[in-house]
Structure formats: C-alpha cells, structure tokens
Amino acid sequence: MIKITTNNKIKNLIPSLREKKRYIAIKMIKNNSHKDIRNCLKEYNGVFGVSEMNLSFVKLNDMKIDNWCVVRVSPQSVDKVKASLCFLDNASVEKVSGSLKKIKMFVS
C-alpha cells in the first residue's frame, strides 16, 4: 500500500485510489508447485509481463485440499493469466473473483 506523508503523519490512500485486485482459483491435477505456475507465466508473458501482473500467491489457512492454488493479480492481467495457464497441462482456472471470501467458499 502506498502511503502519503505530511507533517510527519502517515495517511492511507482513499479507497478509490487503491489498486484493485482479482483472485484466481486454480485446480491442479498433479502436484504442481508455485514455481511451475510462475515459470509458465514467465515463459508466456516474459519478466516484464509478470511484473505488470502484480502476481502473488495467497496462502489460505482454511484450505484442506492440497490441489488448489489461489493467485492474486491485477484486473487488467486476468485474461493473460488464464491464457498462460492453458499451456500448463496439469492446471485449470476454476473461478475468478474480486473477493477472497468468495474464493474460500468455492474452494472449501
């Protein structure tokens, strides 16, 4: 989160200026690691494309099923991530949502 400093006070950005995010639930058929998904995205989009995605993996404590992975990306790059994961044979995109709560309900 970006913070604005004035007079030695740190103020948060207003919600309309914050960067939006999307959560993608990925079902993995075999035990793929996060490195496999990251390498697939890097091969398809390049290093610069992955950096524009603001890609991060979300660790859910409630997930009891091992073959699910949740990825957080920017809304502009959702289509790029879905297209990139088509090249990974053992993974498929199951759901895209704007809230983590809906993804948790879908996965569990």
Secondary structure, 3 states (H helix, E strand, C coil): CCEEEECCEEEECCHHHCCCCEEEEEEECCCCCHHHHHHHHHHHHHHHHHHHHCCEEECCCCCCCCCEEEEEECHHHHHHHHHHHCCCCCEEEEEEECCHHHHHHHHC
